[in-house]
Each structure stands twice: as structure tokens, then as C-alpha cells.
Amino acid sequence: MANPLYDALFGRHLGQATVFLQMQDGTTLTHGQFLQQAAQYAHVLTNFGLTHGDRVAVQIEKSPQSLAIYAACVQAGLIFLPLNTAYTASELSYFVEDSGARVLICDPKAQESLTPVAQTTDAQLETMDALGSGSFAQKAASQPTQFSTVPRKAEDLAAFLYTSGTTGRSKGAMLTQNNLLSNAEVLTDHWAFSATDVLLHALPIFHTHGLFVATNIALLSGCKIFFLPKFDREAIVAFIPQATSMMGVPTFYTRLLDDPRFDRDLTGHMRLFISGSAPLRAETHKLFEERSGHRILERYGMTETNMSTSNPYEGERRAGTVGFPLPGIELKITDSTTGETLPQGDIGEIEVRGANVFKGYWNMPEKTAEELRSDGFFITGDLGMIDADGYVHIVGRNKDLIISGGFNIYPKEIEAVLDAQEGVRESAVIGVPHPDFGETVLALIVPSAERAPDLDAIHAHISQSLARFKLPKKLILLPKLPRNTMGKVQKNTLRDQFRDLFAKS
Ligand code: AMP
């Protein structure tokens, strides 16, 4: 019997001597070696008594070995549950308890603080460090390098990814084999990946972008990966001349543009730069093309849906948009109150349906019912618009929408105007409580390195292009914007920080 995800991603590579991963220090791992490692891990996990459907929580540094734990879980029919390395022990106890994980693999440095978590949840605690050593690897060393793949069906669960949970409790998104496989197939084809590609991989592998989008595509196409522990500009500059493709969050691209070595010569061998997980500013898109001759391909997706839209590979990659729904995926813009589809050009809630959409939130049937309609459409919580040519524009998260004096204000529109002002590197516009208007607009501005912006001049200037009700009540300079590991601006942190600014005005 088959295991569709394992067969497609790993099964074809069994015993293959072609290089799969090359690390920053130049060492390499072939497909065959990687899969032998995975097989040994699968033995350890099943020797613990784990059986199909059991969860394996993993909070360790990015390494080939940590990726092999993902392969081991798929092969043994277990549910892989990667966790952000920034989470503290108390945060981790929620994930382990909520998921009912039977094994928790952590960094040796966290072992002491996580022992009580493992004890109260009855999870088996194992360790693995950034070099792949630790108690888990020790147990694996004596195991056979072949493992008989556990049969699974396309609808069986393969992974839990917890959402970042900026509003309320983090939710465990249940992803099936087919959610992951169908998306990897569509993207490999859409972005023309083949065995001749070399992917520069500097994203974390506890998130959908670095784990599923990047590695699943590489595995499916059989291409090689330069596997970097994190984004490190020196390493990127060193590896880019031999790579063909890179996937990154927008901050990767702004940081590369800050480097004078980044130019056409350096990127001459590259075929494709892909961006996602946070909005890529149109300005960055333009500058990037001027400097390198490459047009970044922007796509849109989320933990619950994998990837839903993409700019075209052939055809116009339009700055400030996320392109078209991917083949086989439906996307519509609806009214948040009535759920009715809105006319083309109107801003509304983005809803998505297709084989990419997750099965629901673990242990949260009410939340699942609120966001996943019975007809299969998932209410993403993002606001968007489809332009006359069919390109999808993301306007922001629904919860970031500002309602001031009864008017809807979309922060992105104001941010675009502010970003174009002299002396502005970037901006974030948020709504903060106001006694008269309910909420009012506040703009946080990061100055560019070259010159400090003149806030009065900016205010005068934007008054000409924005309606009065949209004008920020105040402009405040900040040295930088708070961002999470995926480069997303954390507007909830800013809202908390400036909550009382107008409280008594
Ligand atoms: P996550 O579940 O952490 O991957 O976050 C998904 C969210 O990131 C989406 O719901 C969007 O709000 C945002 N996002 C992802 N890709 C883009 C993009 N290309 N442009 C704007 N926002 C994006």
C-alpha cells in the first residue's frame, strides 16, 4: 500500500547518490544518506511505541537532521509538529499539551526548562543540537538504515502547524498529505522547478514557507539545496553565483539591496527570486529589478492554505500584487458581514477553496466552523481586491482595518503614500483608540539611512493626496518596526505600545 507524500517526495530518491543538501561549510549530503538518516529516526520513534496519527513536537535549530525528522514522520505515518525556536518553555507547554504530542525533541540547552513540561504532559523528551547530535541521534545511530514505509491515504494528517496567534490562542492547523503534496505539485510546475535547479534556502523550517514551499518543491523536483542555518548576507552573497533560485521574505530582499555587491553580475546565474509571507513593497520590487535585472515573483499563502496565488512565471509579475489564484484553487472576495461575493474591484474578505486548504483546527471545532465554510471556502482573515486584469491585491489583515468615525480605512493605502515621501524608509499605519472617533490613524515612520524626514512637510504633502478622514492624527519616528521571524510587522505590538496615546485628548 502507498504513502502518497512519502512516495512523491522521498520514495523516488531512495539510495540516490546525487547531492540533496549542501551546507554553509561546504559539506554535502546525498538523497540516499538523508533518507537513511530519516529511516533510523523513524525506527527510534516507532520503538517509543508511536503509531500512525501520533504527534512529534520538534523545537530545534535548522539542520539536515531536523529536516530528516520531517521525512521520518512522513515515512512512519506520524504527524510532524515543528515549533518556532523563539518560543519559551511556558509557551511550549501549551503546544505540547494542546497537541497531545507523545515526543518532544528540543535543543540540549532547553532540556532542563522543558523537563517539567515533558513530565506533566507525559511526553518523551529527547535532544538534538544544531549539529544534529544529542540523545535522539544517539539512539538512532544503532538503528537500521531502512524502514518499511507506513501506508497512508491522501486524506491522512501529515503535519500540525500552529498559527502565530497574534489575536488569542494559537491554533493548530491540521494539514493532510494531500494539502502538502497537491500544493508542491502545483508550485513545482508553476515556477518551472527541475532537477537542474539549485535552491538557496535561508528560511526557517518551522514555518510553511521554508518547510513546505521550499523543501517540498526541491524534493519533488529532485533539485539541490544550499541549506543555510539562517539569513546571513555574507553567505548569500557567497552562494548566489552558483544558485538558480531563492525563496525569501521581503526583508531578505531589502537587506540584499543594502549591499553594494548585489548586482547583475552576482545574480547572473539566477533564474528566479520568489517573495512571500509579508507584503513586498512596490519600491523594493522596482529597485531590485534596477539593480539585478530580475523581477521578483511574489506569491501569497498562509499556514492554513499553503500557497493560494502567485504572479506568473511567464508573463507580467506585477509589483504590489500577489498575482492570480494557482491552478485548481478558487479565490473570491466577499462581504465580511453577508458573505456575498463582491463585484470586481471592491475590497473585501479573501476566501479560498481547493486541495490546498487545511482540514481544520485541532481540538477547536467552533473556530474551524467560524472560518471554514461547509462548502469548503476558507475565510482567510485577509482583505483584498481583484483588479481589472485579475491580479489579486492584498490590502491587509482584517483585524488591522481601521474604523474611524464610521469610515473604513485601509492602512496599506496610507503606508504606500508615506513610503513614497522623502526620508522615509518604511512605515506602519495602525488604528488606536480615540474618544471621539472610536479609533484614529497613527503612522509610525522609520527614517531612511541617508536623511531624516521632515514630518511637517510630509504631513502637508500627504494632506493633498489623502482624504481628511484618512490622514494620520500623528506621525511618530521609530528606529525600526517590530517584526516576527518571517518579517511580518507586528502591528498588535505597536497597537499595545500606543494604545493610550489619544486616550484623554
Ligand atoms: P502565515 O500563516 O504565518 O504564513 O501568515 C500568513 C499571512 O501572511 C497571510 O494571511 C497574509 O496576511 C500574509 N502574507 C503572506 N504572503 C503575503 C504577501 N505576498 N503579501 C502580503 N501579505 C502576505
Residues whose N, C-alpha, C, O or C-beta is under 5 A from the ligand:
A	BS01	AMP	S275 G276 S277 A278 P279 L280 R299 Y300 G301 M302 T303 V322 T380 D382 I394
